[in-house]
Amino acid sequence: MKSMFQQIKQWIVNHKDDIILLIGVILISLLSFAIGYIVAKEQEKEPIKIEFRSHELGREFYANYMRIYDSYIRRNS
């Protein structure tokens, strides 16, 4: 009967390609996460604020609504 160490060693030898692939996938995943984290930290800036006056928005909405309504009426008359 083989010792436990020899059995582990034999398993590693038999699955060497799979172990190398697994290590490669883990390293690439960690590298991708680290790069994304660094890029996100660099982009931590004050967000853009969009300001508008509600009465101007209402006027624009009404003007667009009337323009669309008029063109609809003209097409279907």
C-alpha positions as CSV (number, residue, x, y, z in Angstrom):
1,M,0.0,0.0,0.0
2,K,1.3,3.4,-1.0
3,S,1.8,6.1,1.5
4,M,-0.6,9.1,1.5
5,F,2.2,11.4,0.3
6,Q,2.9,9.1,-2.7
7,Q,-0.8,9.0,-3.5
8,I,-1.1,12.8,-3.5
9,K,2.1,13.1,-5.6
10,Q,0.7,10.6,-8.1
11,W,-2.6,12.4,-8.3
12,I,-0.8,15.7,-8.9
13,V,1.3,14.2,-11.7
14,N,-1.8,12.6,-13.3
15,H,-3.7,15.9,-13.2
16,K,-0.9,18.3,-13.9
17,D,-2.5,19.9,-17.0
18,D,-5.8,20.6,-15.2
19,I,-4.0,22.0,-12.2
20,I,-2.0,24.4,-14.4
21,L,-5.2,25.5,-16.2
22,L,-6.9,26.1,-12.9
23,I,-4.1,28.2,-11.6
24,G,-4.0,30.2,-14.9
25,V,-7.7,30.9,-14.7
26,I,-7.5,32.0,-11.1
27,L,-4.5,34.3,-11.8
28,I,-6.3,35.9,-14.8
29,S,-9.4,36.4,-12.8
30,L,-7.5,38.1,-10.0
31,L,-5.6,40.3,-12.4
32,S,-8.8,41.3,-14.2
33,F,-10.5,42.2,-10.9
34,A,-7.4,44.2,-9.7
35,I,-7.3,46.1,-13.0
36,G,-11.1,46.9,-12.8
37,Y,-10.7,48.0,-9.2
38,I,-7.9,50.3,-10.0
39,V,-9.7,51.8,-13.0
40,A,-12.8,52.3,-10.9
41,K,-10.8,54.1,-8.2
42,E,-9.4,56.5,-10.8
43,Q,-12.9,57.3,-12.1
44,E,-14.2,58.2,-8.7
45,K,-15.1,61.8,-9.5
46,E,-18.0,64.0,-8.7
47,P,-21.0,62.8,-10.7
48,I,-22.4,65.1,-13.4
49,K,-25.5,67.0,-12.1
50,I,-28.2,67.8,-14.6
51,E,-30.3,70.8,-13.5
52,F,-33.5,72.0,-15.1
53,R,-36.4,74.1,-14.2
54,S,-39.6,72.2,-14.0
55,H,-41.7,74.9,-15.8
56,E,-39.2,74.8,-18.8
57,L,-39.6,71.0,-18.9
58,G,-43.3,71.3,-18.9
59,R,-43.3,73.9,-21.7
60,E,-41.0,71.7,-23.8
61,F,-43.1,68.6,-23.2
62,Y,-46.3,70.5,-24.2
63,A,-44.7,71.9,-27.3
64,N,-43.5,68.4,-28.4
65,Y,-46.8,66.9,-27.6
66,M,-48.7,69.5,-29.7
67,R,-46.2,69.0,-32.6
68,I,-46.7,65.3,-32.6
69,Y,-50.5,65.6,-32.1
70,D,-50.7,68.1,-35.1
71,S,-48.7,65.8,-37.4
72,Y,-50.9,62.9,-36.4
73,I,-54.1,64.8,-37.1
74,R,-52.7,66.0,-40.5
75,R,-51.8,62.4,-41.5
76,N,-55.2,61.0,-40.5
77,S,-57.4,63.8,-41.8
